[in-house]
Amino acid sequence: MQCRFCLCAILSSPLFWYFAASPVVAQQTTPELLELRGKVVNSVTGEPVSGALVQAPGQKAQFTGPDGTFAFSDLQPGDYLLSARKPGFFDGLEPQRLGATQLSAVGQNEQVILKLTPEAIIYGELKSDDGHPLEGLIVRALHWQVQNGERQLIPAGSVVTDDQGSFRLAQLSRGRYYLSFQSSNIGSWSNSSRLRSKKHEQQGYGLQFYPGVPDAESATTIEIRAGAQVHVAQSLGPLRLFDVAGVVQGAAPESGFDVALINPTGETAQNGFHMDSKTGQFQIMGVPAGTYLLRATANRRPALRSTGSGLLRLADEDRPPLIATLPLHIQGDVSGLVVVLGSGISVGVQVRDEILDNAVANKVHQVSLQLTPQEFPASSSWITVPTAPGDRRAQTRFDGLVPGTYTVSANPHGPWYISSLRCGGVDLLRDDLTLAPGVAPPPIEITVRDDGSQLNVKTMESGQPSASGVVLFSREYPKRSQLFRSTNSLSVGNLAPGKYYVIALRGAENAEYRNPAAMQRYLTHATEVTLGPRAEASVTAEVQEPVDGVQ
């Protein structure tokens, strides 16, 4: 029974190695068949890892013995993809990434060595100011991670404290983390014509960061090594909680509406919510002081359509919901808000298709377009344009946007590339988009083409192939830059013509590869290549180490 449980759990975190079996590297058990022997070890301590599941294609999976060894016999000569897995361990090459590949070559009578990196753990207790355990609080570990080439603070794991106030955050890779603490009580939700009157001051455990500060900017980081266990004991005092009340206008009473108060990390903040769908009134209770985005949504009123007889009937097509957003900086109770659905800033999107087969009937070359507000990165919006034939609910513009600065990213859905991405005079392949209050922006214009280039890359170290991440960095158009996970060779197609710097970098998944200032330090040892339309080029890149302080 225990083995079955381990097998199911282990299959969720793969780790792969390529191994070329030949008469030189394995002991031949028959004139045609070979034996492949190896060992799984802890990459930190070097100790053998027993009970790790090892697999080879076409072979029965086996667990390593007490000494970490395994052996596959009766193998035909050729290349084999080995995998080693065990709960509590990461890929030994890059702990934050699963499914790494490595071409292994061993000498005669040598074992194949597969490395697994042990998880790190943060554990501890939460208590009130008077020493009582705090049960039911959410504890999150957050760290800076690069997403779409830009640095963001995202959760790496979360747990809820038990009746002793204890918590344990496992499956963490080495790095620097922030801890956040927040009540898990999301309170009540009701649809009522009578909203609650506030009779007394509320207190509770709103969002706080270790060691008891209100935001990540003033929090203390916790640095952990692979395999380490770090203990944290934290006392928390209750905070003043506030109410936010107002009215939503433009919602159909029969459809109702939804209201959510979202913090910069994308989490809802309220401990309770009352609404009256007939009048549009709402009341959000138990909100800590801070910066939030109030988002209201509602389905549109059914549309009427003329029939052949001249009568009206309800239209049967789906339509996108109405949206309104409102930024709030809460330091006390807020009342009298008026949220108008369908208001805010709207940004249209136009696609200029310069692909050769664009004359084919019903052929659409789609692009996903995403707008991410810098103040609320977890509240991004996206649409796909142009819409597919018959998709009546698809959106062709962004609605309900608030003033602020947005990062715009576009990704093609096929073998074409983004030739240009503009909003009026702003080149969105270079710069962010700023929306000003009361100003209607011009539409975002996207041009797609299919005369892209092909680039083949090999990564080397001291004259030998060496696996690493690869960044294709465009200094002229930083948002064209791309990241590729660890490999020793890759082939990239559909690249926009232009100049690129090919950077082979260990730990590349943590590089801000669309930030010119962050990538400048690597350009001296990068390989420069200029690609023309429909061109093909092959380059080699020397593996670089991340600079000091870049994790």
C-alpha positions as CSV (number, residue, x, y, z in Angstrom):
1,M,0.0,0.0,0.0
2,Q,2.8,2.4,0.9
3,C,4.5,1.8,-2.4
4,R,1.3,2.5,-4.4
5,F,0.9,5.8,-2.5
6,C,4.5,6.8,-3.2
7,L,4.2,6.0,-6.9
8,C,1.1,8.2,-7.3
9,A,2.7,11.1,-5.5
10,I,6.0,10.8,-7.3
11,L,4.5,11.0,-10.8
12,S,3.7,14.6,-10.3
13,S,7.3,15.9,-10.4
14,P,9.4,14.5,-13.3
15,L,13.1,14.8,-13.8
16,F,14.7,13.6,-17.0
17,W,18.2,12.7,-18.3
18,Y,19.2,11.5,-21.7
19,F,21.7,8.6,-21.7
20,A,23.3,7.1,-24.8
21,A,23.9,3.4,-24.1
22,S,26.7,1.9,-26.1
23,P,29.2,-1.0,-25.6
24,V,31.6,1.6,-24.2
25,V,29.4,2.9,-21.4
26,A,27.5,-0.1,-20.3
27,Q,28.3,-3.7,-19.5
28,Q,27.0,-6.0,-22.3
29,T,25.0,-8.9,-20.9
30,T,24.5,-10.5,-24.3
31,P,26.1,-9.9,-27.7
32,E,23.3,-7.4,-28.5
33,L,21.8,-6.3,-25.2
34,L,23.3,-4.0,-22.6
35,E,23.0,-3.1,-18.9
36,L,22.6,0.4,-17.6
37,R,23.5,1.1,-14.0
38,G,23.2,4.3,-12.0
39,K,22.7,6.0,-8.7
40,V,20.5,8.8,-7.4
41,V,22.1,11.2,-5.0
42,N,21.2,14.3,-3.0
43,S,22.7,17.2,-4.9
44,V,23.4,19.1,-1.6
45,T,24.9,16.4,0.6
46,G,26.0,13.8,-2.0
47,E,24.2,11.1,0.0
48,P,22.3,8.4,-1.8
49,V,18.6,8.9,-2.2
50,S,16.7,5.7,-1.5
51,G,13.1,5.1,-2.7
52,A,13.4,7.3,-5.7
53,L,11.4,6.2,-8.7
54,V,13.6,5.7,-11.8
55,Q,12.2,5.0,-15.2
56,A,13.6,4.2,-18.7
57,P,11.5,3.9,-21.9
58,G,10.0,0.5,-22.3
59,Q,11.3,-0.7,-19.0
60,K,9.5,-1.5,-15.8
61,A,9.9,1.4,-13.3
62,Q,12.0,0.6,-10.2
63,F,12.8,2.3,-6.8
64,T,16.3,2.9,-5.8
65,G,17.7,0.7,-3.1
66,P,19.1,1.9,0.3
67,D,22.4,2.9,-1.4
68,G,20.5,4.9,-4.1
69,T,21.4,2.5,-6.9
70,F,19.3,1.1,-9.8
71,A,20.0,-1.1,-12.9
72,F,18.2,-1.7,-16.1
73,S,19.3,-4.8,-18.1
74,D,18.6,-6.2,-21.5
75,L,18.7,-2.8,-23.2
76,Q,19.2,-2.4,-26.9
77,P,22.0,0.0,-27.9
78,G,20.7,3.6,-28.4
79,D,19.6,6.7,-26.6
80,Y,17.5,6.5,-23.4
81,L,15.5,9.1,-21.5
82,L,15.9,8.4,-17.8
83,S,13.7,9.9,-15.2
84,A,14.2,10.1,-11.4
85,R,11.5,11.4,-9.0
86,K,10.8,11.5,-5.3
87,P,8.5,13.7,-3.2
88,G,10.4,16.3,-1.3
89,F,13.0,16.7,-4.1
90,F,13.4,19.0,-7.1
91,D,15.3,18.7,-10.3
92,G,19.0,19.0,-9.3
93,L,19.8,21.3,-12.2
94,E,17.2,24.0,-11.8
95,P,15.1,23.5,-8.7
96,Q,12.3,25.8,-9.8
97,R,11.8,23.9,-13.1
98,L,10.7,20.3,-13.6
99,G,11.4,18.2,-16.6
100,A,15.0,19.2,-17.1
101,T,17.0,17.3,-19.8
102,Q,20.7,16.5,-19.7
103,L,22.8,14.5,-22.1
104,S,24.9,12.2,-19.9
105,A,28.0,10.4,-21.1
106,V,29.9,8.0,-18.8
107,G,33.1,6.0,-19.2
108,Q,33.4,2.3,-19.1
109,N,32.1,0.7,-15.8
110,E,30.9,4.1,-14.5
111,Q,27.5,4.7,-13.1
112,V,25.0,7.2,-14.3
113,I,24.6,9.8,-11.5
114,L,21.2,11.4,-11.3
115,K,21.0,14.4,-8.8
116,L,17.9,15.5,-6.9
117,T,17.8,18.7,-4.9
118,P,15.9,18.5,-1.5
119,E,13.1,20.9,-0.8
120,A,13.4,23.7,1.7
121,I,10.8,24.3,4.4
122,I,9.6,27.3,6.4
123,Y,7.7,26.4,9.5
124,G,6.6,28.1,12.7
125,E,3.8,29.4,14.8
126,L,1.5,32.5,14.8
127,K,0.3,33.9,18.2
128,S,-1.7,36.9,19.3
129,D,-0.2,39.7,21.3
130,D,-1.3,37.9,24.5
131,G,0.3,34.6,23.5
132,H,-2.7,32.7,22.3
133,P,-2.4,30.5,19.1
134,L,-4.0,32.1,16.0
135,E,-6.0,29.4,14.2
136,G,-7.3,29.8,10.6
137,L,-4.9,32.4,9.3
138,I,-3.4,32.0,5.8
139,V,0.4,32.0,5.7
140,R,1.9,32.6,2.2
141,A,5.5,32.5,1.0
142,L,6.1,35.0,-1.8
143,H,9.1,35.6,-3.9
144,W,10.2,37.7,-6.8
145,Q,9.8,35.8,-10.0
146,V,10.1,36.8,-13.6
147,Q,6.9,36.4,-15.7
148,N,6.8,37.5,-19.3
149,G,10.2,39.0,-18.8
150,E,9.3,41.2,-15.9
151,R,9.8,40.9,-12.2
152,Q,6.7,40.2,-10.1
153,L,6.1,39.2,-6.5
154,I,4.1,36.0,-6.6
155,P,3.0,33.3,-4.1
156,A,5.2,30.2,-3.9
157,G,3.0,28.3,-1.5
158,S,0.3,28.8,1.2
159,V,-1.1,27.0,4.2
160,V,-3.7,27.7,7.0
161,T,-2.6,27.6,10.6
162,D,-4.0,24.8,12.8
163,D,-5.5,25.0,16.2
164,Q,-2.0,25.5,17.7
165,G,-1.3,28.3,15.3
166,S,1.3,26.1,13.6
167,F,2.1,26.2,9.9
168,R,4.5,24.4,7.5
169,L,5.4,25.6,4.0
170,A,7.1,22.9,2.1
171,Q,8.3,22.4,-1.6
172,L,10.3,25.6,-1.6
173,S,13.4,26.0,-3.7
174,R,16.4,28.0,-2.5
175,G,16.0,31.7,-2.6
176,R,14.6,34.7,-0.8
177,Y,11.0,34.8,0.5
178,Y,8.5,37.1,2.1
179,L,5.9,35.8,4.5
180,S,2.4,37.2,4.6
181,F,-0.3,36.6,7.1
182,Q,-4.0,37.1,6.5
183,S,-7.3,35.9,7.9
184,S,-8.9,33.0,6.0
185,N,-12.4,34.1,7.2
186,I,-14.1,35.4,4.0
187,G,-17.3,36.0,6.0
188,S,-20.8,36.0,4.8
189,W,-22.4,36.8,1.5
190,S,-26.1,37.9,1.3
191,N,-28.5,39.3,-1.2
192,S,-30.8,41.5,0.9
193,S,-32.7,44.7,0.6
194,R,-31.5,45.7,4.1
195,L,-27.8,46.5,4.4
196,R,-26.2,46.4,7.8
197,S,-25.6,49.5,9.9
198,K,-22.2,49.6,11.5
199,K,-22.6,49.7,15.3
200,H,-19.1,49.3,16.6
201,E,-15.5,49.4,15.4
202,Q,-14.3,46.2,13.8
203,Q,-10.9,44.6,14.4
204,G,-9.3,41.6,12.8
205,Y,-6.2,40.1,11.3
206,G,-5.8,41.9,7.9
207,L,-2.9,41.4,5.6
208,Q,0.5,41.7,7.3
209,F,4.0,40.7,6.4
210,Y,6.9,39.3,8.5
211,P,7.9,40.6,10.9
212,G,4.5,42.3,11.5
213,V,4.6,45.2,8.9
214,P,1.9,46.3,6.5
215,D,3.5,45.8,3.1
216,A,6.2,43.9,1.3
217,E,8.4,47.0,0.8
218,S,9.1,47.2,4.5
219,A,9.1,43.4,5.1
220,T,12.2,41.3,6.0
221,T,13.2,38.6,3.5
222,I,13.9,35.1,4.6
223,E,16.8,33.5,2.7
224,I,16.8,29.7,2.6
225,R,19.2,27.2,1.1
226,A,18.3,24.0,-0.6
227,G,17.3,21.4,1.9
228,A,17.2,23.9,4.8
229,Q,14.4,24.2,7.4
230,V,13.8,27.7,8.8
231,H,11.7,28.3,11.9
232,V,9.6,31.5,12.2
233,A,7.7,32.5,15.3
234,Q,5.4,35.6,14.8
235,S,3.1,37.6,17.0
236,L,0.3,39.5,15.4
237,G,-1.9,42.3,16.8
238,P,-5.4,42.9,15.5
239,L,-5.9,45.7,13.0
240,R,-8.7,48.2,12.5
241,L,-11.1,47.0,9.8
242,F,-13.4,49.2,7.7
243,D,-16.5,49.1,5.5
244,V,-16.8,50.1,1.9
245,A,-20.3,50.9,0.6
246,G,-21.9,52.3,-2.5
247,V,-24.2,51.5,-5.4
248,V,-23.7,49.7,-8.8
249,Q,-25.5,51.3,-11.7
250,G,-26.3,49.7,-15.0
251,A,-27.0,46.1,-13.8
252,A,-30.1,44.3,-14.8
253,P,-32.0,43.4,-11.6
254,E,-32.8,39.9,-13.0
255,S,-29.2,39.2,-13.7
256,G,-27.6,40.7,-10.6
257,F,-24.1,41.8,-10.2
258,D,-20.8,40.8,-8.5
259,V,-18.4,43.1,-6.6
260,A,-14.9,42.2,-5.4
261,L,-12.2,44.1,-3.6
262,I,-8.8,42.9,-4.8
263,N,-5.4,43.8,-3.3
264,P,-2.2,44.1,-5.4
265,T,-1.4,40.4,-5.0
266,G,-4.8,39.5,-6.5
267,E,-6.5,38.3,-3.4
268,T,-10.0,39.3,-2.2
269,A,-9.9,41.4,1.0
270,Q,-13.4,41.4,2.4
271,N,-14.7,39.5,5.4
272,G,-18.3,39.9,4.4
273,F,-20.5,41.2,1.6
274,H,-24.1,42.4,1.4
275,M,-25.9,43.5,-1.8
276,D,-29.3,44.5,-3.0
277,S,-29.6,43.4,-6.6
278,K,-32.8,45.5,-7.1
279,T,-31.3,48.8,-6.1
280,G,-27.6,48.0,-6.8
281,Q,-26.5,48.9,-3.3
282,F,-23.6,47.0,-1.8
283,Q,-21.6,46.9,1.4
284,I,-18.2,45.2,1.9
285,M,-17.2,44.6,5.5
286,G,-14.0,43.9,7.3
287,V,-11.5,45.6,5.0
288,P,-8.0,46.4,6.3
289,A,-6.3,49.7,5.4
290,G,-4.5,49.5,2.1
291,T,-4.7,49.9,-1.7
292,Y,-7.4,48.0,-3.6
293,L,-9.1,47.6,-6.9
294,L,-12.9,47.5,-6.7
295,R,-14.2,45.4,-9.6
296,A,-17.9,45.1,-10.5
297,T,-19.3,42.8,-13.2
298,A,-22.8,42.0,-14.5
299,N,-24.3,40.3,-17.4
300,R,-25.9,42.5,-20.0
301,R,-29.6,43.0,-20.3
302,P,-31.1,40.7,-22.9
303,A,-31.2,42.4,-26.3
304,L,-34.3,42.6,-28.4
305,R,-34.4,41.6,-32.1
306,S,-36.9,42.2,-34.8
307,T,-38.6,39.1,-36.3
308,G,-39.9,38.6,-39.8
309,S,-43.5,39.3,-38.6
310,G,-42.4,42.6,-37.1
311,L,-42.6,41.4,-33.5
312,L,-39.7,41.7,-31.0
313,R,-38.0,38.8,-29.3
314,L,-35.0,38.3,-27.0
315,A,-31.7,37.9,-28.8
316,D,-30.2,34.5,-28.2
317,E,-26.6,35.4,-28.6
318,D,-24.2,35.7,-25.6
319,R,-22.6,39.0,-25.0
320,P,-19.6,40.0,-22.9
321,P,-20.4,41.1,-19.4
322,L,-20.4,44.7,-18.3
323,I,-17.3,45.7,-16.2
324,A,-16.3,48.6,-14.0
325,T,-13.2,49.1,-11.9
326,L,-12.3,51.7,-9.4
327,P,-8.9,52.1,-7.5
328,L,-9.3,52.8,-3.8
329,H,-6.8,53.8,-1.1
330,I,-8.6,52.9,2.1
331,Q,-7.7,54.5,5.5
332,G,-11.2,54.6,7.0
333,D,-14.8,53.7,6.2
334,V,-15.8,54.5,2.6
335,S,-19.4,55.2,1.6
336,G,-21.3,56.8,-1.2
337,L,-19.3,55.1,-4.0
338,V,-21.0,55.2,-7.4
339,V,-19.8,52.4,-9.7
340,V,-21.2,52.7,-13.3
341,L,-21.0,49.5,-15.3
342,G,-19.6,50.0,-18.7
343,S,-17.9,53.2,-17.7
344,G,-14.2,53.7,-17.3
345,I,-11.7,53.8,-20.2
346,S,-12.2,51.6,-23.2
347,V,-9.4,50.7,-25.6
348,G,-10.2,49.2,-29.0
349,V,-8.0,46.8,-30.9
350,Q,-7.4,46.6,-34.6
351,V,-5.4,43.9,-36.5
352,R,-3.7,44.5,-39.7
353,D,-3.1,41.1,-41.4
354,E,-0.2,41.0,-43.7
355,I,0.0,37.2,-43.9
356,L,0.1,35.7,-47.4
357,D,-2.8,33.4,-47.0
358,N,-5.1,36.1,-45.5
359,A,-7.4,35.8,-48.4
360,V,-8.5,32.3,-47.5
361,A,-12.2,32.3,-46.5
362,N,-12.8,32.1,-42.7
363,K,-9.1,32.1,-42.1
364,V,-8.2,34.2,-39.0
365,H,-4.7,34.7,-37.7
366,Q,-5.3,35.3,-34.0
367,V,-3.2,37.1,-31.4
368,S,-3.7,37.2,-27.6
369,L,-3.3,40.7,-26.2
370,Q,-2.9,41.3,-22.5
371,L,-3.0,44.5,-20.5
372,T,-1.4,44.4,-17.0
373,P,-1.8,47.3,-14.7
374,Q,1.5,48.0,-13.0
375,E,-0.2,48.8,-9.6
376,F,-2.3,45.6,-9.7
377,P,-0.3,43.1,-11.8
378,A,-2.5,40.2,-10.7
379,S,-5.6,41.9,-12.3
380,S,-4.6,41.7,-15.9
381,S,-7.1,41.6,-18.8
382,W,-6.7,39.8,-22.1
383,I,-8.6,39.3,-25.3
384,T,-8.1,37.3,-28.5
385,V,-8.3,39.2,-31.8
386,P,-9.6,38.9,-34.4
387,T,-12.6,37.0,-33.1
388,A,-13.2,33.5,-34.5
389,P,-16.3,33.2,-36.9
390,G,-19.4,32.6,-34.8
391,D,-17.9,33.6,-31.5
392,R,-20.5,36.2,-30.4
393,R,-19.3,36.5,-26.8
394,A,-15.7,37.4,-27.7
395,Q,-14.5,40.9,-26.8
396,T,-12.8,43.1,-29.4
397,R,-11.8,45.8,-26.9
398,F,-10.7,46.4,-23.3
399,D,-13.5,48.0,-21.2
400,G,-13.6,49.4,-17.7
401,L,-10.0,50.3,-17.4
402,V,-8.8,52.8,-14.8
403,P,-6.2,55.5,-15.4
404,G,-2.6,54.3,-14.9
405,T,0.3,52.6,-16.6
406,Y,-0.2,49.2,-18.3
407,T,2.3,46.7,-19.7
408,V,1.0,45.4,-23.1
409,S,2.1,42.0,-24.4
410,A,0.9,40.2,-27.5
411,N,1.4,36.5,-28.5
412,P,0.6,35.0,-31.9
413,H,-1.5,31.8,-32.1
414,G,0.4,30.4,-35.0
415,P,3.5,30.6,-37.3
416,W,3.4,34.3,-37.6
417,Y,4.9,37.2,-35.6
418,I,4.0,40.6,-34.3
419,S,5.5,43.1,-36.8
420,S,4.3,46.2,-34.9
421,L,2.3,47.0,-31.8
422,R,1.2,50.6,-31.4
423,C,-1.3,52.8,-29.6
424,G,-1.2,56.2,-31.4
425,G,2.3,57.5,-31.1
426,V,3.4,54.9,-28.5
427,D,5.4,51.9,-29.7
428,L,4.3,49.2,-27.3
429,L,7.1,46.9,-28.3
430,R,9.4,49.4,-26.5
431,D,7.3,51.3,-24.0
432,D,4.3,50.9,-21.6
433,L,0.9,52.4,-22.2
434,T,-0.3,55.2,-19.9
435,L,-4.0,55.9,-19.8
436,A,-5.0,59.4,-18.6
437,P,-8.2,60.3,-16.8
438,G,-11.0,61.5,-19.2
439,V,-8.9,60.9,-22.3
440,A,-10.1,58.4,-24.9
441,P,-7.0,56.6,-26.3
442,P,-6.7,55.6,-29.9
443,P,-7.1,51.9,-30.7
444,I,-4.2,49.5,-30.2
445,E,-3.0,48.5,-33.7
446,I,-1.4,45.1,-34.3
447,T,0.3,44.1,-37.5
448,V,1.1,40.4,-38.1
449,R,3.4,38.9,-40.7
450,D,4.6,35.4,-41.7
451,D,8.0,36.2,-43.2
452,G,9.8,35.4,-40.0
453,S,13.4,34.0,-39.5
454,Q,14.9,30.8,-38.2
455,L,17.6,30.8,-35.6
456,N,19.6,27.7,-34.5
457,V,21.5,28.0,-31.2
458,K,24.1,25.8,-29.5
459,T,25.3,26.5,-26.0
460,M,28.9,25.8,-25.1
461,E,31.2,26.0,-22.1
462,S,35.0,25.7,-22.5
463,G,34.5,24.2,-26.0
464,Q,32.0,21.5,-24.9
465,P,28.2,21.4,-25.2
466,S,26.6,22.6,-21.9
467,A,23.0,23.0,-21.0
468,S,21.7,26.4,-19.9
469,G,18.8,28.8,-20.4
470,V,18.9,31.0,-23.5
471,V,17.7,34.6,-23.8
472,L,17.1,36.1,-27.2
473,F,17.3,39.8,-26.3
474,S,16.3,42.7,-28.6
475,R,17.7,46.0,-27.5
476,E,15.6,47.9,-30.1
477,Y,12.3,46.2,-29.2
478,P,12.7,44.7,-25.7
479,K,9.2,43.2,-25.6
480,R,10.3,40.9,-28.5
481,S,12.8,39.3,-26.3
482,Q,12.2,35.6,-25.5
483,L,13.4,33.1,-22.9
484,F,14.0,29.4,-23.5
485,R,14.5,26.8,-20.7
486,S,17.6,24.8,-20.2
487,T,19.0,23.1,-23.3
488,N,22.2,22.7,-25.2
489,S,20.6,23.3,-28.6
490,L,17.4,24.9,-29.8
491,S,15.8,26.0,-33.0
492,V,13.5,29.0,-33.0
493,G,11.2,29.9,-35.9
494,N,8.9,32.8,-36.8
495,L,11.3,35.4,-35.3
496,A,10.7,39.0,-36.3
497,P,13.6,40.3,-38.5
498,G,16.1,42.4,-36.7
499,K,19.1,42.3,-34.4
500,Y,19.3,40.0,-31.4
501,Y,21.8,39.2,-28.7
502,V,21.9,35.5,-27.9
503,I,22.7,35.0,-24.2
504,A,23.3,31.5,-22.7
505,L,22.7,32.0,-19.0
506,R,22.4,29.7,-16.0
507,G,19.4,30.6,-14.0
508,A,18.0,32.4,-17.0
509,E,14.4,31.8,-15.7
510,N,15.1,34.5,-13.1
511,A,16.5,37.0,-15.6
512,E,14.4,40.2,-16.4
513,Y,14.9,39.5,-20.1
514,R,12.7,42.3,-21.2
515,N,14.4,44.9,-19.0
516,P,17.3,46.5,-21.0
517,A,19.0,47.7,-17.8
518,A,19.0,44.2,-16.3
519,M,20.3,42.6,-19.5
520,Q,23.0,45.2,-20.2
521,R,25.4,43.4,-17.9
522,Y,25.3,40.3,-20.1
523,L,25.8,41.8,-23.6
524,T,29.6,41.9,-23.5
525,H,29.7,38.1,-23.7
526,A,26.6,37.6,-25.8
527,T,26.5,36.5,-29.4
528,E,25.1,39.1,-31.8
529,V,23.1,38.1,-34.8
530,T,21.1,40.1,-37.4
531,L,18.2,38.3,-39.1
532,G,16.5,39.3,-42.4
533,P,13.0,38.2,-43.6
534,R,12.8,34.4,-44.1
535,A,16.5,34.1,-43.2
536,E,18.1,31.2,-41.3
537,A,21.2,31.5,-39.1
538,S,23.1,29.2,-36.7
539,V,25.2,30.6,-33.8
540,T,26.9,29.3,-30.7
541,A,26.7,31.1,-27.3
542,E,29.1,30.7,-24.4
543,V,27.4,29.9,-21.1
544,Q,27.5,32.8,-18.6
545,E,26.9,32.8,-14.8
546,P,24.3,35.1,-13.3
547,V,25.8,38.2,-11.8
548,D,26.1,38.6,-8.0
549,G,22.8,39.3,-6.3
550,V,20.7,37.8,-9.2
551,Q,18.9,34.7,-8.0
